Amino acid sequence: MKALILNSGLGHRMGVLTSEHPKCMTEVSGNETILSRQLRLLADAGVTEVVMTTGYYDEALTRYCASLDLPVTFRFVKNPEYAQTNYIYSIYCAREQLREDDIVLMHGDLVFEQSVLDAVLASEQSCMTVSSTKPLPEKDFKAVVHDGRVEKVGVEFFQDAMQAQPLYKLRWEDWKVWLEAICAYCESGRRDCYAENAFNEVSDRCAVYGLDVRDELCAEVDTPEDLAAVSDKLREIGRRTVYMCFSADIIHGGHIAIIKKAARLGKLIVGVLSDEAVASYKRFPLIPFEERKALVGSIAGVHQVVEQKTLSYADVLHALRPNYVVHGDNWREGFQKPIRDEVVSILAEYGGRLVEFPYSRDEKYAELEKMSRAELGMPDQRRGRLRKLIAMKGCVNAIEAHSGITGLIAEKTTVLQDGKTYQFDAMWISSLCDSTAKGKPDIELVDMTSRFRTIDDIMEVTTKPIIFDGDTGGLTEHFIYTVRSLERMGVSMVIIEDKTGLKKNSLFGTEVKQTQDSIENFCAKIAAGKRAQKTKDFMICARIESLILERGMEDALERAFAFAGAGADAIMIHSRKKDPAEIFEFVEKFRAKDAVTPIVVVPTSFNSVTEDEFKARGVNVVIYANQLTRSGFPAMQNAARMILQNHRAKECDELCMPIKEIITLIPEE
């Protein structure tokens, strides 16, 4: 595509302003002229071939264009009869330079804003800029438009007309028809009329559509009064602000391209999602917020960088009230659509505008995301993430996983609610659920080698931190090797309970014989485990069974402080009561003396308490220990029963997830 700019007019109505140079060289803002602004916007949009018609002061015009030092190739065509003809003859003189290509045509005295040019260039049809909101001028162009198509253009049309400006995008098949009509006019001696006169005779064969720019700037400068109005409008445009938001964890060419487009609309403010927002929406950020913020701030065109703490734009938009919000068009459907709807609603409150550009669906960008996820799944990356999440969020959650597919459910299940996204922060590899999945009793019958295979299955397809149920930890001598193995695999935390002997599930409480280890022995086991680990990332959590075994609050607290003193990185307090009162009491009393050591709870019985309530009281990790197992087995049993009852599978179809949906959970590689 090339641009045709018509600059052969005399510009007498500008008075002394055009006494020494063509009208297009008149300053409109700062050090920018009408022409330099046109050329800059064209070059920014990727149009770098310009055919320019000239008339008087042609030498001054060509020298001026060369002095601008823009990435533009010029072809100048002088109209030798510029004083006696109209621009229809200038186009005729340049006809050989205008064949076999789409063109963007504009008058040299036309001032428009970037968004107008972007819309013109993005049009898939030949188009002319019109306005449905501006009043019809007495002496300037108007377009008669029916069903979106321009039928007539001229100063004399008022019926069914809209204000029009000579800024066109013309596809070659339409331009060819009009250009032939222009040539016929000029060769028959009709050279002192508008080129649009020729268009009006062939508009039935030249499909040009009206592009409604409404109140956006697109105006010719014919008089000093026009110049003042346009200059005022440009000053107002210069004060406009534009907002867009990124996670900015990976910056690629698509981001740079949309930043460049957004910056052309005004002063660009970029929101960078907080670490917590990124972690809740996509995955744990590879780069911390402050570094991502600095990276975005260094990109050309970015005026300011702010933190956006949630996926919802509401708080930022109410605070900044930007003129534009810019986003890719990928959020019109799917998970982000409610966020887009909220943005549109807020912008409507104060007259802001949403601008959407085509989303960059480049395979290499998807490959970058795959590489990032692969990196997050590596042991050294995964191991320390639980500590970071606790520090970042205050309270994290985990759900049990006992196979690769349940790991994928834990990894990929996401809910959008109240402008925020919610997903599980970590996975709990439960001894109970691992044993149950293998059809074995939960008495530490499944050995560590088998349980490590479960971890491998889950780690192979996921990236989130893993908390491992280590039962009692076994003998201290064995626990040392368990710690080293788990740490090497990339597990974030092992939880061991202060019991000895053959394991019995805690939910049985005092109904079965269970022996609690001594404080001295369990502290020694914790200390040995801490000495065995090689990194600071790995965490050992001491699980206290005092409340389960009804040995009282004081015993639980004594053990908690002792275990923390022995080096435990976290304390888990457990209860089988539905009333959370004793859990709350423990947390309150522990926090009165220890405000740092993370507290872990498993609200299987006291399940009415929300994560926010736990967080407010000082809990740091909430584990949903067996819900996937407990919900999955009844569903499978019910499906099997229905098949037996009906002697076919049709009746249980409504209970079954489509295989295609299951497959979408499974990574391709």
RAJOKA-V562314 format. One line per field, one symbol per residue. psi: psi as a letter, one per 30 degrees, with the letter a starting at -180 (. if undefined). Layout:
# RAJOKA-V562314
psi: ???
This chain:
# RAJOKA-V562314
psi: klkjkjhgleheffbffgffllefgkkfkbgkleeeeeeeeeeefgjgjkkkklclheeeeeeeeeffhlikkkjkjkjfhfffllfefeeefgeffglhkklkklkfgkklleeeeeeeffkflklkklkffklkleflklkjkkhfkkekklffkfkhllklkijlkjkeeeeeeeeeeeeeeefgfifgllffeeeffgfffjjkkkjjgcglkjkljfleeeeeeeeeeeeeeffkkkklklegekkaeeeeeeeeeefffajkkkkkkleeeeefedlkkekleeeeeeeeffkkfjekklkjflfkfeeeeeefhlekkkllgfgflaefeeeeeeeeeeefegglkkkklkkjhkefeeeeeeeeeeeffkeeeeegfeeeeeeefekllkkkkgleefeeeeefkkkkkhglkklkflkjjkeeeeeefggllihgejleeeeeeeeeeeefglfllkkkjgbffakeeeeeeeeeeeeefgkekkkkkhllakkkkfffbgflkkkklleeeeeeeeeeeefflflfekkkkjkkgeeeghgleeeeeeeeeeeefffkflkkklkgkfkgefeeeeeeeefffjfekkkkljheeigfkleeeeeffgkfkkkjfgeeeefeeeeeeeeeeeeeefglfefgeffkkkeeeeeffkkf.
